[in-house]
Amino acid sequence: MKICKRLFIIFILSKLVLAESVSVHFEIISRNMAKDSTLYICGNQELLGNWNPAGLALQKINDTLWTTTLSLPKNTPVEYKFTQGSWTTEPLDERGNPFSNFQLIAHSDTTIIHRFTHWKKLQSTETGTIVHHRNLRSEGLLPRDIHVWLPPDYNIHINRRYPVLYMQDGQNIFDSKTASFGTEWQADETADSLIRAGLIEPLIIVAIDNTAQRTPEYSYTETGQCYREFIINRVKPFVDKNYRTIPDRNHTAVGGSSLGALVAFIFLWEHNQVFSKAICMSPAFKIEDFDAVTPVRTYTGRKKDITLYIDNGGIDLERELQHGVDEMLKALREKEYIDGKDYFWVWDKNAAHNEAARRKRLPSA
């Protein structure tokens, strides 16, 4: 009887789970695409690749029609876009602009039809000397590229050594061709301008690509531990060996945005023998299962010799992240970190959670 009762409960629960999903059939009618093109849908659901531009390939019916049928969460906001495999190949509206995220809240089974005529093809926007190292590997992680930007005088002053800034989400740092939604941070142009103006010391910037494992890599997980060991024990020694760096902690910084800012903080807080500074833009310090505040609040050791730049906006997701930023700033103050000396906070109240907003604040960082 107990087994029958258990099976009955499992059956009822499975029916409830299935009831929480609806079938959404997509039909995409598109012209002016090459015959060998592949069309993808990507979005804010795991099924849609969590915004991987090659998230889910659609079925090609003929030269102008692609389809797919997905089981999506009922009554849940879903955002999505279409690409030909990268953010350089989004569809454009009649004015030549990329479409905003398409939004869907499916209450029941439905069919959605999109029609596209124009497609974007971005050119590389890299500035200066950037060396690309492909497919760096480490056990437990997916392979990824790293991109090393060299300051304008690197090949002139051949005996000079440079501090290094390690940045997460490397696809977004230098090049619109690889950046999410085609919007890069312009870290290369920004650093070049600030260096030439004498406003910052010349530095090397290492942009480390993310992978499909981005969420676990950038948080307190076993995969996250593997990622941190990969950067500290594989990437940094590789950069120090092949470039003229100043390898000590005082000349080594780390940065990122959103979850990239979370892991940048973890690098700084947990590995301050390696890093002395961190840039944390729009940080996910404490939201849902992510929490970098408690390790600070419960810390009982000596004050760490670190410097933090923190910023965030005030619109949409930025409002949700504000609570975690406030808690982090409070925890830092309680540990005797001083505003304007040990940490710097910039609030851009009219900014949303996107790359364009971070690009605007990057010179301050």
C-alpha positions as MATLAB code, in Angstrom:
seq = 'MKICKRLFIIFILSKLVLAESVSVHFEIISRNMAKDSTLYICGNQELLGNWNPAGLALQKINDTLWTTTLSLPKNTPVEYKFTQGSWTTEPLDERGNPFSNFQLIAHSDTTIIHRFTHWKKLQSTETGTIVHHRNLRSEGLLPRDIHVWLPPDYNIHINRRYPVLYMQDGQNIFDSKTASFGTEWQADETADSLIRAGLIEPLIIVAIDNTAQRTPEYSYTETGQCYREFIINRVKPFVDKNYRTIPDRNHTAVGGSSLGALVAFIFLWEHNQVFSKAICMSPAFKIEDFDAVTPVRTYTGRKKDITLYIDNGGIDLERELQHGVDEMLKALREKEYIDGKDYFWVWDKNAAHNEAARRKRLPSA';
ca = [
       0.000    0.000    0.000;
       2.817    2.389    0.846;
       4.424    1.728   -2.547;
       1.119    2.307   -4.347;
       0.552    5.507   -2.407;
       4.067    6.712   -3.246;
       3.579    5.932   -6.933;
       0.271    7.780   -6.876;
       1.916   10.846   -5.332;
       4.699   10.740   -7.931;
       2.090   10.448  -10.699;
       0.156   13.458   -9.376;
       3.325   15.519   -8.961;
       4.444   14.658  -12.502;
       1.064   15.753  -13.839;
       1.394   19.037  -11.945;
       4.897   19.609  -13.328;
       3.708   18.920  -16.868;
       0.784   21.282  -16.323;
       3.261   24.061  -15.622;
       4.551   23.949  -19.211;
       2.942   24.953  -22.482;
       3.820   24.119  -26.076;
       5.033   27.080  -28.135;
       5.506   26.571  -31.865;
       7.781   29.102  -33.601;
       7.717   29.785  -37.324;
      10.407   32.111  -38.678;
      10.001   33.337  -42.232;
      13.198   34.973  -43.442;
      14.674   36.159  -46.693;
      18.160   37.211  -47.762;
      19.925   34.414  -45.903;
      22.601   32.213  -47.443;
      21.396   28.746  -48.398;
      23.758   27.069  -45.920;
      22.738   29.340  -43.017;
      21.576   27.958  -39.683;
      19.054   29.914  -37.644;
      19.110   29.848  -33.837;
      16.802   30.946  -31.041;
      18.349   31.998  -27.737;
      16.971   33.515  -24.565;
      16.706   33.666  -20.811;
      15.796   30.003  -20.302;
      18.184   27.064  -20.025;
      16.383   25.463  -22.956;
      17.255   28.585  -24.967;
      20.922   28.446  -24.032;
      20.845   31.226  -21.411;
      21.558   33.814  -24.127;
      24.185   31.775  -25.925;
      23.704   33.188  -29.468;
      23.965   29.652  -30.846;
      21.638   28.391  -28.159;
      19.163   26.199  -30.040;
      19.191   25.469  -33.775;
      15.861   25.677  -35.575;
      14.693   23.132  -38.146;
      15.033   24.351  -41.711;
      11.912   23.526  -43.728;
      12.965   25.345  -46.899;
      15.076   28.358  -47.918;
      12.709   30.803  -46.194;
      11.092   28.858  -43.326;
      12.525   27.608  -40.019;
      10.510   26.092  -37.178;
      10.759   24.607  -33.699;
       8.319   23.602  -31.000;
       9.350   24.158  -27.390;
       7.927   23.337  -23.990;
       8.191   26.601  -22.046;
       7.163   27.539  -18.492;
       3.511   28.518  -18.259;
       2.778   32.128  -17.187;
       6.509   32.871  -16.938;
       8.122   35.847  -18.743;
      10.374   34.517  -21.474;
      12.745   36.744  -23.460;
      14.361   35.573  -26.672;
      16.126   36.591  -29.881;
      17.207   34.998  -33.147;
      20.686   34.827  -34.669;
      22.647   32.969  -37.315;
      24.990   31.731  -34.592;
      26.526   34.901  -33.150;
      25.531   38.400  -32.076;
      27.072   39.664  -35.305;
      24.183   38.125  -37.240;
      20.954   39.309  -35.625;
      17.928   40.287  -37.707;
      17.354   44.022  -38.179;
      14.180   46.061  -38.380;
      13.283   48.278  -41.341;
      15.451   51.076  -39.943;
      18.504   48.825  -39.725;
      18.433   48.436  -35.931;
      18.572   45.129  -34.007;
      15.247   44.125  -32.522;
      14.823   44.457  -28.776;
      14.378   41.206  -26.889;
      11.150   39.527  -27.930;
       8.949   38.852  -24.916;
       6.458   36.082  -24.316;
       4.208   34.986  -21.469;
       2.509   31.816  -22.653;
      -0.736   31.030  -20.887;
      -1.601   28.137  -23.214;
      -0.297   26.306  -26.288;
       0.354   28.812  -29.058;
       2.061   29.491  -32.383;
       4.286   32.537  -32.894;
       5.352   33.754  -36.333;
       8.283   36.116  -37.011;
       9.234   37.603  -40.370;
      12.730   38.972  -41.067;
      14.246   40.517  -44.171;
      17.451   42.239  -43.042;
      20.378   40.799  -41.096;
      23.285   42.424  -39.289;
      26.897   41.736  -40.123;
      29.279   43.492  -37.740;
      32.945   44.107  -38.395;
      35.604   43.701  -35.725;
      36.011   46.802  -33.522;
      39.251   45.812  -31.798;
      41.671   48.687  -31.142;
      45.412   48.325  -30.614;
      47.375   45.102  -30.250;
      45.276   42.166  -29.055;
      46.725   38.657  -29.046;
      44.217   35.786  -29.089;
      45.045   32.473  -27.420;
      42.594   29.756  -28.409;
      41.110   26.821  -26.544;
      42.861   26.942  -23.200;
      41.845   23.841  -21.296;
      41.585   22.711  -17.709;
      40.133   19.613  -16.075;
      36.482   20.007  -15.162;
      35.942   23.032  -17.411;
      35.041   23.720  -21.003;
      37.846   25.109  -23.205;
      37.883   28.853  -23.836;
      39.845   31.622  -25.523;
      41.687   34.428  -23.778;
      42.495   37.782  -25.379;
      45.495   39.848  -24.277;
      45.419   43.599  -24.934;
      48.797   45.282  -24.848;
      49.281   48.986  -23.954;
      50.347   51.390  -26.724;
      53.999   51.553  -25.625;
      54.447   47.801  -25.097;
      56.566   47.290  -28.221;
      58.453   50.571  -27.733;
      59.732   50.229  -24.157;
      60.861   46.621  -24.439;
      62.295   46.490  -20.926;
      59.197   47.824  -19.200;
      56.882   45.569  -17.210;
      53.179   46.143  -16.668;
      50.371   45.515  -14.168;
      47.605   43.194  -15.341;
      43.802   43.359  -15.162;
      41.976   40.037  -15.641;
      38.416   40.496  -16.954;
      35.559   37.979  -17.070;
      33.125   37.577  -20.002;
      35.979   38.158  -22.413;
      33.704   38.161  -25.470;
      32.265   41.503  -24.319;
      35.457   43.366  -23.495;
      37.076   44.407  -26.800;
      35.002   43.514  -29.843;
      31.412   44.166  -30.930;
      31.710   41.196  -33.283;
      31.803   38.770  -30.347;
      29.984   40.789  -27.668;
      26.563   39.983  -26.246;
      23.945   41.738  -28.379;
      26.777   43.342  -30.379;
      27.686   45.819  -27.611;
      31.233   45.714  -26.233;
      32.758   47.464  -23.231;
      35.385   49.242  -25.366;
      37.991   48.445  -22.738;
      40.688   48.691  -25.418;
      39.655   52.188  -26.569;
      39.062   53.344  -22.988;
      42.407   52.130  -21.668;
      44.247   53.509  -24.692;
      42.701   56.964  -24.233;
      43.316   57.078  -20.469;
      46.914   55.906  -20.860;
      47.699   58.441  -23.593;
      46.136   61.196  -21.445;
      48.332   60.192  -18.513;
      45.302   59.422  -16.336;
      46.180   55.796  -15.639;
      49.348   53.752  -15.637;
      49.852   51.582  -18.751;
      48.547   48.065  -18.141;
      47.850   44.752  -19.812;
      44.219   43.605  -19.975;
      43.454   39.895  -20.195;
      39.877   39.108  -21.272;
      38.826   35.554  -20.424;
      35.888   34.146  -22.389;
      32.922   32.656  -20.584;
      31.371   29.319  -21.561;
      28.024   27.565  -21.290;
      29.041   26.859  -17.672;
      29.123   30.571  -16.870;
      26.727   30.474  -13.899;
      28.455   27.702  -11.914;
      31.906   28.984  -12.920;
      31.162   32.443  -11.578;
      29.830   31.406   -8.160;
      30.541   29.363   -5.024;
      30.293   25.888   -6.590;
      32.659   23.023   -7.302;
      32.840   24.210  -10.908;
      33.524   27.720   -9.598;
      36.447   26.380   -7.586;
      37.802   24.711  -10.734;
      37.442   28.013  -12.597;
      39.301   29.992   -9.936;
      42.098   27.418   -9.902;
      42.212   27.608  -13.706;
      42.729   31.373  -13.651;
      45.238   31.347  -10.799;
      47.228   28.242  -11.735;
      46.885   28.153  -15.523;
      45.969   31.524  -17.039;
      48.017   33.829  -14.813;
      51.251   31.763  -15.059;
      50.735   31.581  -18.839;
      50.360   35.372  -19.082;
      53.291   36.034  -16.743;
      55.503   33.710  -18.796;
      54.603   35.086  -22.210;
      54.228   38.809  -21.470;
      56.214   41.401  -19.535;
      54.023   41.566  -16.449;
      54.588   42.665  -12.877;
      53.279   39.448  -11.344;
      52.966   40.392   -7.660;
      49.582   40.958   -6.014;
      49.979   44.735   -5.840;
      50.005   44.873   -9.629;
      47.325   42.249  -10.312;
      43.616   43.119  -10.495;
      40.448   41.332  -11.533;
      37.106   42.556  -12.839;
      33.709   41.676  -14.227;
      30.023   42.499  -14.292;
      26.904   40.853  -12.865;
      27.943   37.269  -12.030;
      31.337   38.211  -13.452;
      31.504   40.846  -10.718;
      30.544   38.227   -8.150;
      33.438   35.974   -9.131;
      35.782   38.975   -9.353;
      34.940   39.702   -5.724;
      35.428   36.039   -4.782;
      38.859   36.130   -6.429;
      39.789   39.210   -4.418;
      38.331   38.120   -1.091;
      39.435   34.479   -1.158;
      42.725   34.891   -3.027;
      44.086   38.267   -1.963;
      47.590   36.794   -1.991;
      47.178   36.907   -5.810;
      44.880   39.919   -6.399;
      44.865   43.283   -4.629;
      42.086   45.082   -6.529;
      38.735   44.276   -8.124;
      36.265   46.000  -10.435;
      32.718   44.853   -9.634;
      30.179   46.361  -12.044;
      26.458   45.668  -11.504;
      27.430   42.925   -9.049;
      25.202   40.013   -8.099;
      26.547   40.078   -4.550;
      23.414   38.640   -2.955;
      20.430   37.459   -4.962;
      18.661   34.089   -5.144;
      21.291   31.437   -4.293;
      24.265   33.767   -4.773;
      25.783   35.250   -1.641;
      29.176   36.930   -1.301;
      28.034   39.107    1.618;
      27.952   36.418    4.313;
      31.657   35.511    3.882;
      32.488   39.175    4.540;
      30.077   39.564    7.444;
      31.288   36.398    9.190;
      35.001   37.000    8.579;
      37.005   37.304   11.811;
      40.580   37.638   10.594;
      42.761   40.682   10.053;
      41.555   43.363    7.674;
      42.492   42.385    4.140;
      44.668   44.756    2.119;
      42.322   45.141   -0.843;
      40.739   47.875   -2.946;
      37.288   47.610   -4.506;
      35.445   49.544   -7.205;
      31.702   48.832   -7.103;
      28.978   50.345   -9.266;
      25.402   49.668  -10.247;
      22.421   51.223  -11.984;
      18.852   51.753  -10.874;
      16.579   50.263  -13.536;
      15.006   46.792  -13.870;
      17.407   44.062  -12.706;
      19.708   46.698  -11.246;
      16.990   47.489   -8.679;
      16.872   43.825   -7.697;
      20.650   43.778   -7.254;
      20.617   46.958   -5.134;
      19.782   45.103   -1.920;
      22.886   42.950   -2.263;
      25.047   45.989   -3.035;
      23.692   47.767    0.037;
      24.372   44.738    2.226;
      27.908   44.419    0.864;
      28.703   48.081    1.490;
      27.336   47.740    5.034;
      29.384   44.600    5.664;
      32.547   46.303    4.401;
      31.964   49.287    6.669;
      31.430   46.965    9.637;
      34.838   45.427    8.885;
      36.379   48.932    8.927;
      36.789   49.337    5.185;
      36.642   53.034    4.388;
      34.531   54.563    1.626;
      36.781   56.512   -0.737;
      39.906   54.709    0.395;
      39.357   50.948    0.546;
      36.301   50.883   -1.669;
      34.597   53.210   -4.137;
      30.900   52.987   -5.017;
      29.297   54.655   -8.047;
      25.511   54.685   -8.445;
      24.150   55.446  -11.902;
      20.461   55.574  -11.029;
      19.234   55.839  -14.632;
      21.299   52.913  -15.921;
      19.950   49.480  -16.868;
      21.662   46.100  -16.607;
      23.493   45.976  -19.931;
      26.878   46.295  -21.610;
      26.259   49.834  -22.882;
      25.778   51.097  -19.312;
      28.977   49.397  -18.177;
      30.888   50.805  -21.112;
      29.783   54.286  -20.022;
      31.050   53.726  -16.445;
      34.258   51.927  -17.396;
      36.492   55.043  -17.367;
      35.575   55.613  -13.704;
      36.364   52.008  -12.907;
];
